[in-house]
């Protein structure tokens, strides 16, 4: 009877400890993303260009998690034939730890990109739908009409470090403004962008 009570007491103590140990964490780090389109619909295939560092965009990856809800921000820089490009995506979604070793996440949100000429002048901002955004743009309308994009992550947890891959792919044209949920699935036919990240969990 005493052993049973002790086991029960330990369980009751461990449950809240497990619940509150990972209520909030913030991870920041670096990411690299292959510029070519990668299809995973029929299995991943290595492409010749993946071995060339010039075929990648580089940037920062930030993820903030409260319980299982996660907000992610990723920014990437890449060179154009006659200029520069900075692209960012903000996602909201879920993130789960599996056996304390692997963290998987899935988020959805709009993408935004800015293109500059060679001397970093004449910036042009583009929304997720590929259309330019200027000072006359209603940003609420632009967000509601932006094609939503998915970003999936899978990371190996080594202490406070996260080593993993990510996959970014557009939906089939889903926008919050239109609300057509038939277009919500990822557009696997066009493929997506494959990347890798290294992050450190600050707290």
N, C-alpha and C positions, 0 to 999 in steps of 0.2 A: 504493500500500500504506500509506504514512504517513497519507494523508488518511482512508483507511478506518479505521485505528487511532484517529485523532483523533476521528472521528465516533462510533465505538463507545465510546470513553472518555467523551465528552460525554454520551451516552445513559445510560451506567452511572452517571454522576454525577447526572444529572437525575432519574432514577427514584426513588432514595431521597429526594432533596430534595422531590420532589412528594408522596411518601408521608408524610413527616414534617412538612411545612409546615402541614398542616391537621389534625393529630392531635386537638387539643382547642381548642374555642372556647366562649365564654360570651357570649350576647347578651341584653340586657334592653331593655325599652322600654314603650311604651303601646299599647293596643289599644281599638278600639270595635267593638261588635257590634250589628247590627240586631235588634230584639226580635221582629220578625215572622218567620213561617216562609217560607223561600225554597226553592223546588224547582228543581233543576238537571237533572232527569231528561229533560226535553224542551227544554232550553235555558233560559238565564237571561232573566228578564223584569223590567224595572224596575218597582218598586211606588211608588205615590204617597207613602206614608209614609216612604220612604227619604230624602227631602229634608228631613225634620224632625229636628233634633238630639235632640228630646225622645223620639224613638222608638228611641234607642240606649242600650246599657249601656256604661260606660266602665271601664277598669281597666288592669292591668299584664300584660305578657307576658314570660316568661323561658324561654330555651331553652339547654340545655347539650348539646354535641355532642362525642363521642369517635369519631374516624374517621367512619363513616357512621351510627352509633347515636346517637339523640337522645332526651333527656328534656325534656318541655315542661311548664310550669306557667302557666296563665292564670287570672286572677281578675278578676271583673267586678262592678260596682255598678250597680244600677238601682232606680228608685223604684216602689213599688206604690201602689195606690189609697189604702191606709191604712197605709203603712209603707215599709220598705226591704228590699232583697234583695241579698245578696252570694253570688255563685256562683263556684265554682272547678272546674277540671278538671286532672288530672295525666295525662299521656300518655307512653307509651314507644313508640318506633318508629324510623324511618329518615329520614335527611336527605341529599340529594345535591346537589352543585354541578354545574351544567351550563355548560360553556364559561367558567366563572369569572364569569358574568354573572347567572345565575339559580339560586336555591336552592329546591328543592322537598322537602317533607317530608310524612310520613303517620304519625300515631301513634294509639294506642288506649288508653283508660283510663276510670276511673269519674268521674262528676261528683258534686259535693256543693254544697248550697246552704243558706244560713242566712237566715231571714226575721225581721225585727224590726218592732215596732209603731212608731208615729210618733215616740215619745220614746226609741227605741233600747232598749226593754226587752222582756221576754218573748220571748227568742230561741227559735226552733224550727229544728232542724237536719233537713234532708231528705237522704236518700241518692239515688243515681242512679235508683232505682226509684220515687221520689216518696213513699216512706214515711218517717215521722219516725224520728229516731235520738235515743235518750236515754241516761241513765247506765247503764241495764241492757243496752244493746245490745252484743253481741259484735262488735267491729269486724272481726275476721277473717271471721266469718260474713257480715257486711254486705258486705264487699268481694267475697267469693266469689259472693254472690248479686246483686251490683249489675249492672244492664244496662250493657254496655260501650258507649262512645261514641267515634266517630272524629273526629279533627281533621286536616284537610289544609291545608297552607300552601304558598304560592308567593310568593317574594320576589325583587325586583330588587336586586342587590348593587351599591352605589355606594361603593366604598372600604370603610369600616367600618360603613356604614349599610345597613340592610335596609328596603326599602319593599315591602309586599305585602298580599295578601288571605288570608283563612283561611275555612274552611268546617267547621262542627261539625255532626255528624249522628249520631243514635243508631243502634246496630246493630238488627237485627230481633229483639232480645231475647236476644242471646248473653250468658251468664254463665259465669265460670270454674267455678262450682260445678256447674252442669248439664252444661256441656261439649257442648252441642248445636251442632255446627259448621254445621248447616243454617240456623241463625239468625244467622250471623256477618256476613252481608252488610249494608251500610247500608240503612236503611229509607227509601228515596227517596220512597215513597208519602206519608209524613208530612212530608217536607221537612226542612230543617235551618236553621242560623243562619249568616248571612254577616257577615264582619267584615273589618276592615283593621288593620294593625299597622305601627308604625315602631319599629325597634330599632337599637341600636348595639352592635357587637361589641367587647367590652372586651379580650379576648385569646383 
